[in-house]
Amino acid sequence: MVTKKTTPPKKKAPPSKGSAGSKKSVSPKKAAPRKKPAPAKKKGTTRKKKQSQTQGRLGDRIVTIMTTSFFVVFGLFVAYVLLHPQSVEKVPESVSAPPKKVLPLKIAKFEKPDFEIFPAEQILSRRAAATPRAAKTAPPDTRILPKDERPVVAIIIDDFGYDMDLAKRFLALDAKLTCAVLPHSVYYKQIALLARKEGHEVMLHQPMEPNEYPLIDPGPGALLSVMTPDERIQQLNANIDLIPGICGVNNHMGSKTTTMSDEMNQIFTVLKKRGLFFIDSRTTAATLSQSSARLFKVPFAERDVFLDHVRKESEIRAQIEHLVNIAEVHGKALGIGHPYEVTYQVLKKALPDMKKRVRLIPASEIVEVF
């Protein structure tokens, strides 16, 4: 049996896309329209624009900072003026007027300061106010009284501490003087020891705040109104401990401090505790020192005469005569002088006649408890 070879049927080729016999005809795709390219930006123009914007913002910041700083500084200045009115100096009315003398706060080691200031008119004590001045043409009274009948006079020399040579000459005078020594002065210790050796009493000449402060500075160790009570008491105790052998205290300046009741009471608590007397230099008529002395039962006296209120020989002689007159009327008087050359010369000449009329005593013998 003969088998016939069968050939596999030929696969029909797929109709071509472009043939007309295809069922669906494919339409060609439309080309998309091209976009016009944007014009290229110039690099230089962009950079300049950015720089101008940065500079504008920086300028605004600088203006803001300067404005804020101005108002802050102005506000601080206004606050300072309101809180410190005394620090603003007044413009002098006339250009030719001499400037006011301002004492330095710090004193050179060997510089003698001109600390003492006096009011335009003398502040009289009760005894001095009740004693008329003797006529300048009247001859001095040279009567020699028995020693036990002579009135008594105490003379205090203030401001010791800056001139050792002049201090030695005062201490060599034949008279019972009382030396008031400034604390923290150059020769305070040497003068205090020498005075005691020569038989003179020593006092602390305590600086206190004057009405003219801070234009006038009372010097190192001063008691000021801005201090707290503890600071004031501590400063006074330190000054007392500084000068050896003192028996009392008197005020240096203090036209403000001596009018303040609380401050003076604090001072007198220290004096009471330390067993010291107080002598009021009377730099103001409004002083309250005697009231505090009476309250604390501290031995007390007040100055009758400033011997050298005016540094002229004739004036000092007249003041010494007035001091003796007060003693002759009231039985006692207290005078205060200063270590000036003219004071020393006048006092040296006047002592022989003074001792015929009065008895010179240390300050401790003229104080009393009220």
Secondary structure, DSSP 4 states (H G I P E B T S, - for coil): -PPPPPPPPPPPPPPPTT-TT-SSPPPPPPPPPPPPPPPPPPHHHHHHHHHHHHHHHHHHHHHHHHHHHHHHHHHHHHHHHHH-GGGSPPPPSSTTSPPPP---SS--TT---------SS----HHHHTSPPPPTTSPPP-----TTTS-EEEEEEEEETS-HHHHHHHHTSSS-EEEEE-TT-TTHHHHHHHHHHTT-EEEEEEEE--TTTTTS---TT-B-TTS-HHHHHHHHHHHHHHSTT--EEEEEE-TTGGG-HHHHHHHHHHHHHHT-EEEE--SSTT--HHHHHHHHT--EEE--EETTSS--HHHHHHHHHHHHHHHHHHSEEEEEE-S-HHHHHHHHHHHHHHHHH-EEE-GGGT-B--
